[in-house]
Structures are given as C-alpha cells and as structure tokens.
Amino acid sequence: MVTALFWLGILMMATAGGLLMFTDVAQQVSGMVLIASLIGIGFVLSAATKILLLMKRTS
C-alpha cells in the first residue's frame, strides 16, 4: 500500500512535467493550477509514504 502511494505520487509529478513540457496547457490559468496541484499532491504523497514506511520499520 505504501509503495503504491509512492508510485502514484511519482506518476502525478511525471504527468505534471509532461503537461508542462509537451502541451500548451500551462499557458492558461486553469492549466497552471492543474500542473501546480499535480506537482504538490504528488510530492506530498511520495514524501509522506517514505516517512510512513520508515516509521513502520522502526516500530
């Protein structure tokens, strides 16, 4: 479960990077919000799951 959330976060950040680099979505305000949300939520998911995995191993 923890690694699935980690990879979901990585996938969200990769999707945001792809939208930013290869489409014109970032030229509109709604696209900017979408990309920023994908990057932010993806980072939180990937970072938090590694912390949870570390806490699970120590207990």
N, C-alpha and C positions, 0 to 999 in steps of 0.2 A: 504494500500500500504506500509506504513511504517513498520507495523508488519510483512508483508510478506518478506520484505528485511531483517529484523532482523532474522527471522527464516531461511531464505536462508543462511545467514552468519553462523548461528549456525550449520546448516546442513553441510556446507562446512568444518567447523572446525572438526565436528564429523567424517566426511568422511576421512579427513586427519589423524585423530587419529586412525581410523580403519585401514587405509592403513599402517600406521607406526607400529601398534602393531601386526596385524594379517597376513601380507603378506611380501614377500621379495622384494617389490618394492623399499624400502629405501636403498637397497644395491647397486643400480645403480645411476649414476649421474642424469639421466632423472627423476627417481623416487624421488630423493631428491628435485629437482626443482619443481616437481608436488606437493609434500607434503608441501613445504615451500610456494608455491603460494596459495594453498588452505587455509592454515592457515592464511596467511597475508591478502588475499582478504576477507576471512570470518570474520576476526577480524575487518577490516575496515568497512564492511557492517553492522555488528552487533553494533559496537560502534557509527558509524555515524547516524544510524537510531534512536537511543535513543536520541541523541542530537537534531536531527530534530524534533522528537516528543515533546521534551521539549520546543523547540523554538515555535512550532506550538501552544502549550497550553498557552504560555505566551502572545502571540500576539492576 
